[in-house]
Amino acid sequence: MPDEQKQSVADLNKGIRWEVFIPTFLVVAIAAIVGIVNKDMLTKASNTFFFWSLDSFGWLYQLSIMASVVLVAVVTFSKLGSMRIGGKDAKPKYSFWTWFAMTLTGGIATGIVTWGVNEPLIYYGNVWGELNQLGIEAGTPNAAIFAMARTFYNWTFVPYAIYALCGLLVSYIYYHKKDSLTVTATLKPLFGDRVTKPLSSAIIDTLSMLALTIGLATGLTMCITLVITGLKGTYGIQESLPLFVGIGAAIIFAFTFSSYVGLDKGLKIVGSLNAWFYYGLLALLLITGPTLFIVRIGTAGLASWMHNFWLWGLDPIDIGGEALTRSWTLFDWAFWVGYAPVTGIFLAMLSYGRTIREYMIVNWILPSVFGIIWFSIWGGSAIHMQMTGGADLVGALNSGGAVMALWEFLKNLPFGLGVIVVPINILVILASFITCADATLTNIGSMCVRDVPIGTEPPAKIKALWGISVGVVAIIMAAYGGGAQGVDGVKALAAAAGFVVLFVFAVQVIAFIKVFFVDKITE
C-alpha cells in the first residue's frame, strides 16, 4: 500500500468516533438477527416497552412538541427572524427552491406517499377503533372531516416544528458558537463542558444515532415491502427471494452512491427531480379528480384541525384513546423525535447564509403547507372514491393491511390513469426513500467523525460503509426473514429508540429557550 494511502487510512481511523460507531453498529445487527430468529419475541418486547413509555410519558411528548411549535412560531415572526445563519456576510450555497426541494425530500421519506391515502381512510372507516372514544360514526361526513383534520395535525405544522427547532439550534451552535456538529454540542448551553466529556458525549450521541440507524434500516425494509406489495397487487408479481434481494440491492446502490458523491451531485439532483414528481402527481389528481370535493373537504378539515388544535396537542391519551392517540399520534411522534436531533444536523448543513425567517419558511411553513395540499388531494380523492362506491378501499385495508388501500386507489383512478400512475408512484416511493436515506447517511457520517469542518461533509467512505451495512441488514430482514418477518419487531424497536431520544429532545427545547431568549445572541 502506498504511503499516501496508509496515511489516509490512518487519518480516517483516527477521526472515527469508535465509541459511537461500534455500539450503534452492534445493536442494529443484533436487533436484525433477533428479528429473524424470533420476530415475535422482539416485537413483544419492543411493543411492551414502547407502549409503556407512551402511557407513562405521553404527556412529555405532547408538552415538548407543543412547546416547540410555540417557540419556532415566535422566532419566525420576531426580530430574531432577520438574523443570518453563519454571520452577516454568509452567502447561501443553494437557490431557494433547490434548498426547499432538498429539505422536503430529504426528510419526507416514503411516509407522505404511503399514508396520503391510507391514513385518512383508516380514520374514516374506523378500521382499528380510532373513532370509538370520540362519538363519531364511521363512514359519515363528520368522519371524513375528522379524518382530514387529524391527518393534517399528524403530518404538518406540529411535527415539522420538531425538525425546525432542532435544526436551528444545531445551526446556531455550529456556525455561531463554532462548536462540533453533534447532538451533544446542543446541550452545552445548559450543562457546559461537562456534557462533552467522553463518556457522556458517547452515550448521548450513540442513543441519537441508534434511533436514526434503526429507523433507516426499518424504513428500507418497509420500502422494499411496499414496492413488492404494489407489484403484487397491481401486476400479479409474486414475492420471491430474488425479488426482495434485487429490489433491495438496487435501492442500496442508489442511495449509497447518491450519498457517496455528496450533496451537490447526489441529493441536490435526486431531490429536485423527486419534488417535481410530487408536484406532477398533485396536479394530475387535482385536475382529473373530484376537485370541488377536494377543496371543500380540505377546507373543512383545516377548520376542524384549528378548532381542536390545543385539545389534540395536549392529549396524553385520555381524550382520543389508545387506538387513536397512542397507536397513531404518539407512535408517530416517537419516530419524529427519534430522528429530530440528528436530522437537525442535516438541516443545519443546508441553512448557511439564510436568515432564520427563511430557514423557518423552508423547514417549517412550506413543508407543512405542502403536506396540507398533498393530504387534501390524495386523502380527499380516496375518501370520495370510497363514498361514491368507486372502490372499497376500507375493505382493502381490512383484508390486506394498512398500506393496501393505496394500490387499490391507484388502480381505480378515472380515465384509466392507474396504468400510468402506478409505475410513477413506485418510482416516487423509491426516489423518496433514496433522498431521505441520502440525507440520513450524511447525518450518520457526521456523528461518527470528529470535528467535521464547517462547510464540508463527512468522509464518503464512512457514508458508504453505513449505507451498505444498513442495507444488508434490511435485505436480511425482508428477504431471509420471509418478507414481513422481522419488520414489525424492528419497527417497534425503532419507535422504542425514539422514546430514549425523547429526553434529549426535551432538554434541547430548554436549551433552545436559553440560547435564543435568555443568553446574548452571537451574530
Secondary structure as a PSIPRED ss2 file (coil, helix, strand):
# PSIPRED VFORMAT (PSIPRED V4.0)

   1 M C   1.000  0.000  0.000
   2 P C   1.000  0.000  0.000
   3 D H   0.000  1.000  0.000
   4 E H   0.000  1.000  0.000
   5 Q H   0.000  1.000  0.000
   6 K H   0.000  1.000  0.000
   7 Q H   0.000  1.000  0.000
   8 S H   0.000  1.000  0.000
   9 V H   0.000  1.000  0.000
  10 A H   0.000  1.000  0.000
  11 D H   0.000  1.000  0.000
  12 L H   0.000  1.000  0.000
  13 N H   0.000  1.000  0.000
  14 K H   0.000  1.000  0.000
  15 G H   0.000  1.000  0.000
  16 I E   0.000  0.000  1.000
  17 R C   1.000  0.000  0.000
  18 W H   0.000  1.000  0.000
  19 E H   0.000  1.000  0.000
  20 V H   0.000  1.000  0.000
  21 F H   0.000  1.000  0.000
  22 I H   0.000  1.000  0.000
  23 P H   0.000  1.000  0.000
  24 T H   0.000  1.000  0.000
  25 F H   0.000  1.000  0.000
  26 L H   0.000  1.000  0.000
  27 V H   0.000  1.000  0.000
  28 V H   0.000  1.000  0.000
  29 A H   0.000  1.000  0.000
  30 I H   0.000  1.000  0.000
  31 A H   0.000  1.000  0.000
  32 A H   0.000  1.000  0.000
  33 I H   0.000  1.000  0.000
  34 V H   0.000  1.000  0.000
  35 G H   0.000  1.000  0.000
  36 I H   0.000  1.000  0.000
  37 V H   0.000  1.000  0.000
  38 N C   1.000  0.000  0.000
  39 K H   0.000  1.000  0.000
  40 D H   0.000  1.000  0.000
  41 M H   0.000  1.000  0.000
  42 L H   0.000  1.000  0.000
  43 T H   0.000  1.000  0.000
  44 K H   0.000  1.000  0.000
  45 A H   0.000  1.000  0.000
  46 S H   0.000  1.000  0.000
  47 N H   0.000  1.000  0.000
  48 T H   0.000  1.000  0.000
  49 F H   0.000  1.000  0.000
  50 F H   0.000  1.000  0.000
  51 F H   0.000  1.000  0.000
  52 W H   0.000  1.000  0.000
  53 S H   0.000  1.000  0.000
  54 L H   0.000  1.000  0.000
  55 D H   0.000  1.000  0.000
  56 S H   0.000  1.000  0.000
  57 F H   0.000  1.000  0.000
  58 G H   0.000  1.000  0.000
  59 W H   0.000  1.000  0.000
  60 L H   0.000  1.000  0.000
  61 Y H   0.000  1.000  0.000
  62 Q H   0.000  1.000  0.000
  63 L H   0.000  1.000  0.000
  64 S H   0.000  1.000  0.000
  65 I H   0.000  1.000  0.000
  66 M H   0.000  1.000  0.000
  67 A H   0.000  1.000  0.000
  68 S H   0.000  1.000  0.000
  69 V H   0.000  1.000  0.000
  70 V H   0.000  1.000  0.000
  71 L H   0.000  1.000  0.000
  72 V H   0.000  1.000  0.000
  73 A H   0.000  1.000  0.000
  74 V H   0.000  1.000  0.000
  75 V H   0.000  1.000  0.000
  76 T H   0.000  1.000  0.000
  77 F H   0.000  1.000  0.000
  78 S C   1.000  0.000  0.000
  79 K H   0.000  1.000  0.000
  80 L H   0.000  1.000  0.000
  81 G H   0.000  1.000  0.000
  82 S H   0.000  1.000  0.000
  83 M C   1.000  0.000  0.000
  84 R E   0.000  0.000  1.000
  85 I C   1.000  0.000  0.000
  86 G C   1.000  0.000  0.000
  87 G C   1.000  0.000  0.000
  88 K C   1.000  0.000  0.000
  89 D C   1.000  0.000  0.000
  90 A C   1.000  0.000  0.000
  91 K C   1.000  0.000  0.000
  92 P C   1.000  0.000  0.000
  93 K C   1.000  0.000  0.000
  94 Y C   1.000  0.000  0.000
  95 S C   1.000  0.000  0.000
  96 F H   0.000  1.000  0.000
  97 W H   0.000  1.000  0.000
  98 T H   0.000  1.000  0.000
  99 W H   0.000  1.000  0.000
 100 F H   0.000  1.000  0.000
 101 A H   0.000  1.000  0.000
 102 M H   0.000  1.000  0.000
 103 T H   0.000  1.000  0.000
 104 L H   0.000  1.000  0.000
 105 T H   0.000  1.000  0.000
 106 G H   0.000  1.000  0.000
 107 G H   0.000  1.000  0.000
 108 I H   0.000  1.000  0.000
 109 A C   1.000  0.000  0.000
 110 T C   1.000  0.000  0.000
 111 G H   0.000  1.000  0.000
 112 I H   0.000  1.000  0.000
 113 V H   0.000  1.000  0.000
 114 T H   0.000  1.000  0.000
 115 W H   0.000  1.000  0.000
 116 G H   0.000  1.000  0.000
 117 V H   0.000  1.000  0.000
 118 N H   0.000  1.000  0.000
 119 E H   0.000  1.000  0.000
 120 P H   0.000  1.000  0.000
 121 L H   0.000  1.000  0.000
 122 I H   0.000  1.000  0.000
 123 Y H   0.000  1.000  0.000
 124 Y H   0.000  1.000  0.000
 125 G H   0.000  1.000  0.000
 126 N C   1.000  0.000  0.000
 127 V C   1.000  0.000  0.000
 128 W C   1.000  0.000  0.000
 129 G C   1.000  0.000  0.000
 130 E C   1.000  0.000  0.000
 131 L C   1.000  0.000  0.000
 132 N C   1.000  0.000  0.000
 133 Q C   1.000  0.000  0.000
 134 L C   1.000  0.000  0.000
 135 G C   1.000  0.000  0.000
 136 I C   1.000  0.000  0.000
 137 E C   1.000  0.000  0.000
 138 A C   1.000  0.000  0.000
 139 G C   1.000  0.000  0.000
 140 T C   1.000  0.000  0.000
 141 P H   0.000  1.000  0.000
 142 N H   0.000  1.000  0.000
 143 A H   0.000  1.000  0.000
 144 A H   0.000  1.000  0.000
 145 I H   0.000  1.000  0.000
 146 F H   0.000  1.000  0.000
 147 A H   0.000  1.000  0.000
 148 M H   0.000  1.000  0.000
 149 A H   0.000  1.000  0.000
 150 R H   0.000  1.000  0.000
 151 T H   0.000  1.000  0.000
 152 F H   0.000  1.000  0.000
 153 Y H   0.000  1.000  0.000
 154 N H   0.000  1.000  0.000
 155 W H   0.000  1.000  0.000
 156 T C   1.000  0.000  0.000
 157 F H   0.000  1.000  0.000
 158 V H   0.000  1.000  0.000
 159 P H   0.000  1.000  0.000
 160 Y H   0.000  1.000  0.000
 161 A H   0.000  1.000  0.000
 162 I H   0.000  1.000  0.000
 163 Y H   0.000  1.000  0.000
 164 A H   0.000  1.000  0.000
 165 L H   0.000  1.000  0.000
 166 C H   0.000  1.000  0.000
 167 G H   0.000  1.000  0.000
 168 L H   0.000  1.000  0.000
 169 L H   0.000  1.000  0.000
 170 V H   0.000  1.000  0.000
 171 S H   0.000  1.000  0.000
 172 Y H   0.000  1.000  0.000
 173 I H   0.000  1.000  0.000
 174 Y H   0.000  1.000  0.000
 175 Y H   0.000  1.000  0.000
 176 H H   0.000  1.000  0.000
 177 K C   1.000  0.000  0.000
 178 K C   1.000  0.000  0.000
 179 D C   1.000  0.000  0.000
 180 S C   1.000  0.000  0.000
 181 L C   1.000  0.000  0.000
 182 T C   1.000  0.000  0.000
 183 V C   1.000  0.000  0.000
 184 T H   0.000  1.000  0.000
 185 A H   0.000  1.000  0.000
 186 T H   0.000  1.000  0.000
 187 L H   0.000  1.000  0.000
 188 K H   0.000  1.000  0.000
 189 P H   0.000  1.000  0.000
 190 L H   0.000  1.000  0.000
 191 F H   0.000  1.000  0.000
 192 G H   0.000  1.000  0.000
 193 D H   0.000  1.000  0.000
 194 R H   0.000  1.000  0.000
 195 V H   0.000  1.000  0.000
 196 T H   0.000  1.000  0.000
 197 K C   1.000  0.000  0.000
 198 P H   0.000  1.000  0.000
 199 L H   0.000  1.000  0.000
 200 S H   0.000  1.000  0.000
 201 S H   0.000  1.000  0.000
 202 A H   0.000  1.000  0.000
 203 I H   0.000  1.000  0.000
 204 I H   0.000  1.000  0.000
 205 D H   0.000  1.000  0.000
 206 T H   0.000  1.000  0.000
 207 L H   0.000  1.000  0.000
 208 S H   0.000  1.000  0.000
 209 M H   0.000  1.000  0.000
 210 L H   0.000  1.000  0.000
 211 A H   0.000  1.000  0.000
 212 L H   0.000  1.000  0.000
 213 T H   0.000  1.000  0.000
 214 I H   0.000  1.000  0.000
 215 G H   0.000  1.000  0.000
 216 L H   0.000  1.000  0.000
 217 A H   0.000  1.000  0.000
 218 T H   0.000  1.000  0.000
 219 G H   0.000  1.000  0.000
 220 L H   0.000  1.000  0.000
 221 T H   0.000  1.000  0.000
 222 M H   0.000  1.000  0.000
 223 C H   0.000  1.000  0.000
 224 I H   0.000  1.000  0.000
 225 T H   0.000  1.000  0.000
 226 L H   0.000  1.000  0.000
 227 V H   0.000  1.000  0.000
 228 I H   0.000  1.000  0.000
 229 T H   0.000  1.000  0.000
 230 G H   0.000  1.000  0.000
 231 L H   0.000  1.000  0.000
 232 K H   0.000  1.000  0.000
 233 G H   0.000  1.000  0.000
 234 T H   0.000  1.000  0.000
 235 Y H   0.000  1.000  0.000
 236 G C   1.000  0.000  0.000
 237 I C   1.000  0.000  0.000
 238 Q C   1.000  0.000  0.000
 239 E C   1.000  0.000  0.000
 240 S C   1.000  0.000  0.000
 241 L H   0.000  1.000  0.000
 242 P H   0.000  1.000  0.000
 243 L H   0.000  1.000  0.000
 244 F H   0.000  1.000  0.000
 245 V H   0.000  1.000  0.000
 246 G H   0.000  1.000  0.000
 247 I H   0.000  1.000  0.000
 248 G H   0.000  1.000  0.000
 249 A H   0.000  1.000  0.000
 250 A H   0.000  1.000  0.000
 251 I H   0.000  1.000  0.000
 252 I H   0.000  1.000  0.000
 253 F H   0.000  1.000  0.000
 254 A H   0.000  1.000  0.000
 255 F H   0.000  1.000  0.000
 256 T H   0.000  1.000  0.000
 257 F H   0.000  1.000  0.000
 258 S H   0.000  1.000  0.000
 259 S H   0.000  1.000  0.000
 260 Y H   0.000  1.000  0.000
 261 V C   1.000  0.000  0.000
 262 G C   1.000  0.000  0.000
 263 L C   1.000  0.000  0.000
 264 D C   1.000  0.000  0.000
 265 K C   1.000  0.000  0.000
 266 G C   1.000  0.000  0.000
 267 L H   0.000  1.000  0.000
 268 K H   0.000  1.000  0.000
 269 I H   0.000  1.000  0.000
 270 V H   0.000  1.000  0.000
 271 G H   0.000  1.000  0.000
 272 S H   0.000  1.000  0.000
 273 L H   0.000  1.000  0.000
 274 N H   0.000  1.000  0.000
 275 A H   0.000  1.000  0.000
 276 W H   0.000  1.000  0.000
 277 F H   0.000  1.000  0.000
 278 Y H   0.000  1.000  0.000
 279 Y H   0.000  1.000  0.000
 280 G H   0.000  1.000  0.000
 281 L H   0.000  1.000  0.000
 282 L H   0.000  1.000  0.000
 283 A H   0.000  1.000  0.000
 284 L H   0.000  1.000  0.000
 285 L H   0.000  1.000  0.000
 286 L H   0.000  1.000  0.000
 287 I H   0.000  1.000  0.000
 288 T H   0.000  1.000  0.000
 289 G C   1.000  0.000  0.000
 290 P C   1.000  0.000  0.000
 291 T H   0.000  1.000  0.000
 292 L H   0.000  1.000  0.000
 293 F H   0.000  1.000  0.000
 294 I H   0.000  1.000  0.000
 295 V H   0.000  1.000  0.000
 296 R H   0.000  1.000  0.000
 297 I H   0.000  1.000  0.000
 298 G H   0.000  1.000  0.000
 299 T H   0.000  1.000  0.000
 300 A H   0.000  1.000  0.000
 301 G H   0.000  1.000  0.000
 302 L H   0.000  1.000  0.000
 303 A H   0.000  1.000  0.000
 304 S H   0.000  1.000  0.000
 305 W H   0.000  1.000  0.000
 306 M H   0.000  1.000  0.000
 307 H H   0.000  1.000  0.000
 308 N C   1.000  0.000  0.000
 309 F H   0.000  1.000  0.000
 310 W H   0.000  1.000  0.000
 311 L H   0.000  1.000  0.000
 312 W H   0.000  1.000  0.000
 313 G H   0.000  1.000  0.000
 314 L C   1.000  0.000  0.000
 315 D C   1.000  0.000  0.000
 316 P C   1.000  0.000  0.000
 317 I C   1.000  0.000  0.000
 318 D C   1.000  0.000  0.000
 319 I C   1.000  0.000  0.000
 320 G C   1.000  0.000  0.000
 321 G C   1.000  0.000  0.000
 322 E H   0.000  1.000  0.000
 323 A H   0.000  1.000  0.000
 324 L H   0.000  1.000  0.000
 325 T H   0.000  1.000  0.000
 326 R H   0.000  1.000  0.000
 327 S H   0.000  1.000  0.000
 328 W H   0.000  1.000  0.000
 329 T H   0.000  1.000  0.000
 330 L H   0.000  1.000  0.000
 331 F H   0.000  1.000  0.000
 332 D H   0.000  1.000  0.000
 333 W H   0.000  1.000  0.000
 334 A H   0.000  1.000  0.000
 335 F H   0.000  1.000  0.000
 336 W H   0.000  1.000  0.000
 337 V H   0.000  1.000  0.000
 338 G H   0.000  1.000  0.000
 339 Y H   0.000  1.000  0.000
 340 A H   0.000  1.000  0.000
 341 P H   0.000  1.000  0.000
 342 V H   0.000  1.000  0.000
 343 T H   0.000  1.000  0.000
 344 G H   0.000  1.000  0.000
 345 I H   0.000  1.000  0.000
 346 F H   0.000  1.000  0.000
 347 L H   0.000  1.000  0.000
 348 A H   0.000  1.000  0.000
 349 M H   0.000  1.000  0.000
 350 L H   0.000  1.000  0.000
 351 S C   1.000  0.000  0.000
 352 Y C   1.000  0.000  0.000
 353 G C   1.000  0.000  0.000
 354 R C   1.000  0.000  0.000
 355 T E   0.000  0.000  1.000
 356 I H   0.000  1.000  0.000
 357 R H   0.000  1.000  0.000
 358 E H   0.000  1.000  0.000
 359 Y H   0.000  1.000  0.000
 360 M H   0.000  1.000  0.000
 361 I H   0.000  1.000  0.000
 362 V H   0.000  1.000  0.000
 363 N H   0.000  1.000  0.000
 364 W H   0.000  1.000  0.000
 365 I H   0.000  1.000  0.000
 366 L H   0.000  1.000  0.000
 367 P H   0.000  1.000  0.000
 368 S H   0.000  1.000  0.000
 369 V H   0.000  1.000  0.000
 370 F H   0.000  1.000  0.000
 371 G H   0.000  1.000  0.000
 372 I H   0.000  1.000  0.000
 373 I H   0.000  1.000  0.000
 374 W H   0.000  1.000  0.000
 375 F H   0.000  1.000  0.000
 376 S H   0.000  1.000  0.000
 377 I H   0.000  1.000  0.000
 378 W H   0.000  1.000  0.000
 379 G H   0.000  1.000  0.000
 380 G H   0.000  1.000  0.000
 381 S H   0.000  1.000  0.000
 382 A H   0.000  1.000  0.000
 383 I H   0.000  1.000  0.000
 384 H H   0.000  1.000  0.000
 385 M H   0.000  1.000  0.000
 386 Q H   0.000  1.000  0.000
 387 M H   0.000  1.000  0.000
 388 T C   1.000  0.000  0.000
 389 G C   1.000  0.000  0.000
 390 G C   1.000  0.000  0.000
 391 A C   1.000  0.000  0.000
 392 D C   1.000  0.000  0.000
 393 L H   0.000  1.000  0.000
 394 V H   0.000  1.000  0.000
 395 G H   0.000  1.000  0.000
 396 A H   0.000  1.000  0.000
 397 L H   0.000  1.000  0.000
 398 N H   0.000  1.000  0.000
 399 S H   0.000  1.000  0.000
 400 G H   0.000  1.000  0.000
 401 G C   1.000  0.000  0.000
 402 A C   1.000  0.000  0.000
 403 V C   1.000  0.000  0.000
 404 M H   0.000  1.000  0.000
 405 A H   0.000  1.000  0.000
 406 L H   0.000  1.000  0.000
 407 W H   0.000  1.000  0.000
 408 E H   0.000  1.000  0.000
 409 F H   0.000  1.000  0.000
 410 L H   0.000  1.000  0.000
 411 K H   0.000  1.000  0.000
 412 N C   1.000  0.000  0.000
 413 L C   1.000  0.000  0.000
 414 P H   0.000  1.000  0.000
 415 F H   0.000  1.000  0.000
 416 G H   0.000  1.000  0.000
 417 L C   1.000  0.000  0.000
 418 G H   0.000  1.000  0.000
 419 V H   0.000  1.000  0.000
 420 I H   0.000  1.000  0.000
 421 V H   0.000  1.000  0.000
 422 V H   0.000  1.000  0.000
 423 P H   0.000  1.000  0.000
 424 I H   0.000  1.000  0.000
 425 N H   0.000  1.000  0.000
 426 I H   0.000  1.000  0.000
 427 L H   0.000  1.000  0.000
 428 V H   0.000  1.000  0.000
 429 I H   0.000  1.000  0.000
 430 L H   0.000  1.000  0.000
 431 A H   0.000  1.000  0.000
 432 S H   0.000  1.000  0.000
 433 F H   0.000  1.000  0.000
 434 I H   0.000  1.000  0.000
 435 T H   0.000  1.000  0.000
 436 C H   0.000  1.000  0.000
 437 A H   0.000  1.000  0.000
 438 D H   0.000  1.000  0.000
 439 A H   0.000  1.000  0.000
 440 T H   0.000  1.000  0.000
 441 L H   0.000  1.000  0.000
 442 T H   0.000  1.000  0.000
 443 N H   0.000  1.000  0.000
 444 I H   0.000  1.000  0.000
 445 G H   0.000  1.000  0.000
 446 S H   0.000  1.000  0.000
 447 M H   0.000  1.000  0.000
 448 C H   0.000  1.000  0.000
 449 V E   0.000  0.000  1.000
 450 R C   1.000  0.000  0.000
 451 D C   1.000  0.000  0.000
 452 V C   1.000  0.000  0.000
 453 P C   1.000  0.000  0.000
 454 I C   1.000  0.000  0.000
 455 G C   1.000  0.000  0.000
 456 T C   1.000  0.000  0.000
 457 E C   1.000  0.000  0.000
 458 P C   1.000  0.000  0.000
 459 P C   1.000  0.000  0.000
 460 A H   0.000  1.000  0.000
 461 K H   0.000  1.000  0.000
 462 I H   0.000  1.000  0.000
 463 K H   0.000  1.000  0.000
 464 A H   0.000  1.000  0.000
 465 L H   0.000  1.000  0.000
 466 W H   0.000  1.000  0.000
 467 G H   0.000  1.000  0.000
 468 I H   0.000  1.000  0.000
 469 S H   0.000  1.000  0.000
 470 V H   0.000  1.000  0.000
 471 G H   0.000  1.000  0.000
 472 V H   0.000  1.000  0.000
 473 V H   0.000  1.000  0.000
 474 A H   0.000  1.000  0.000
 475 I H   0.000  1.000  0.000
 476 I H   0.000  1.000  0.000
 477 M H   0.000  1.000  0.000
 478 A H   0.000  1.000  0.000
 479 A H   0.000  1.000  0.000
 480 Y H   0.000  1.000  0.000
 481 G C   1.000  0.000  0.000
 482 G C   1.000  0.000  0.000
 483 G C   1.000  0.000  0.000
 484 A C   1.000  0.000  0.000
 485 Q C   1.000  0.000  0.000
 486 G C   1.000  0.000  0.000
 487 V H   0.000  1.000  0.000
 488 D H   0.000  1.000  0.000
 489 G H   0.000  1.000  0.000
 490 V H   0.000  1.000  0.000
 491 K H   0.000  1.000  0.000
 492 A H   0.000  1.000  0.000
 493 L H   0.000  1.000  0.000
 494 A H   0.000  1.000  0.000
 495 A H   0.000  1.000  0.000
 496 A H   0.000  1.000  0.000
 497 A H   0.000  1.000  0.000
 498 G H   0.000  1.000  0.000
 499 F H   0.000  1.000  0.000
 500 V H   0.000  1.000  0.000
 501 V H   0.000  1.000  0.000
 502 L H   0.000  1.000  0.000
 503 F H   0.000  1.000  0.000
 504 V H   0.000  1.000  0.000
 505 F H   0.000  1.000  0.000
 506 A H   0.000  1.000  0.000
 507 V H   0.000  1.000  0.000
 508 Q H   0.000  1.000  0.000
 509 V H   0.000  1.000  0.000
 510 I H   0.000  1.000  0.000
 511 A H   0.000  1.000  0.000
 512 F H   0.000  1.000  0.000
 513 I H   0.000  1.000  0.000
 514 K H   0.000  1.000  0.000
 515 V H   0.000  1.000  0.000
 516 F H   0.000  1.000  0.000
 517 F H   0.000  1.000  0.000
 518 V H   0.000  1.000  0.000
 519 D C   1.000  0.000  0.000
 520 K C   1.000  0.000  0.000
 521 I C   1.000  0.000  0.000
 522 T C   1.000  0.000  0.000
 523 E C   1.000  0.000  0.000
